[in-house]
Amino acid sequence: MKLSALILPATISLLFFAAPLQAVAADRGHYAPQSIDKSGLQQRLPDGWRTELSKGKVLNYDVYKQGKVVYRDASQGTVALRLENKVIRLVESTREIVDILHPF
């Protein structure tokens, strides 16, 4: 048996088994990956942020960053954001408040 006949199958098998195997799920936009945990990184919300909440107003970017996305609707371009005990639905691209849901 020739040596080249043994080397070729061995290199092909090394290529298949040496490549990292990762299963990547499709992001449907409904939730953030589990590896991203913002709970330890959150700071206090600015004073008076609740008084600025009303339909049609634009949510402050600092307040938006500290919220947690509960639901994202890509077809309408809206996102539901949880801030302390309130859920706010807003347009994701402009941060315009569409609706303020009751505290839970």
N, C-alpha and C positions, 0 to 999 in steps of 0.2 A: 504494500500500500504506500502511496506517495505521501510525503509530508504535507504538501499543499492541500490534499484532500481533507486532512484533519484540521488545518489552520483556518480554512474558510468557514466551516460551520461554527467553529469556536468563536470567531470574531463576530459573526452574525448574532450568535446568542448573547455575546457580551453587549452588543449594541442595544438589544431589546431589554435586557435585564439591568443595564447600567443607567438607562434613561429614567429620570424621576417620574413616578406614577402619581399623579395628583388628580383627584376628581374635583372639578370645579362646577358648582351649581350655578344655574342661570339666575341672575339678580332680577327678580320680578318687581323690585322697588317697594315691597311690602314691609321689609324690616332690614335693619342693619345687621351685618355679620356679627356673630357672637364674639369674635375676637376684639371687636371695638366696644370698649366699656368706658363710657364717658362719666360714670358716676363719681369716680375718684378725682376727675379733673375739673369738675364743675365748681364755679365760684358763686358767690352770692349774686343774686339778681340786683340790678340797680334800683335805688329807691324811687318810688313813684311809677314803677313800670305798669302797675295795674290801672292807674288812672289814664294811661295812654291807650288802653284797649277799647276800641270801638270800631264798628263796621266801617270800612272804607279807608281807614287810616293805614299807614305803612308801619309795620312792626320794626322796632329798632334792631339793627344787625347784632348787637351784643346780646340782646335778649333772645334773638332767634338762634344764635350759636349755642346758647346754654339750654335750649329746649331739647326734648327727645321726640323724634319723629315716631308717631304712633301708626300712621297710615299714609301712604302716598298713592294718589290716583293719577297715573301718567296720562290717561286719556283726557282728563279735564285740566291737568296741570296744577292740581291742588295738593296740599299736604296738611295733615292733621298733626299739630305740634302740642306736646304736653309740657306745660310750665307749672311747676308746683302742683296745685290741685285744679288747674284749669286746662281744658283742651281747646285749642284755637285752630280753626280751619282757615288757611290762607293760600293765596296764589304763590306758588313756589318761586317763580322768576322775579316777581316784584315785591313779595312779602306783604301784599295788600290783604288786610283781614277781611275774610268773607263771612265768617260766623264765629261766635264765641259760645261754646257749649257749656252747659251748667257744670259746676264742680261735682266731682264724684267722690 
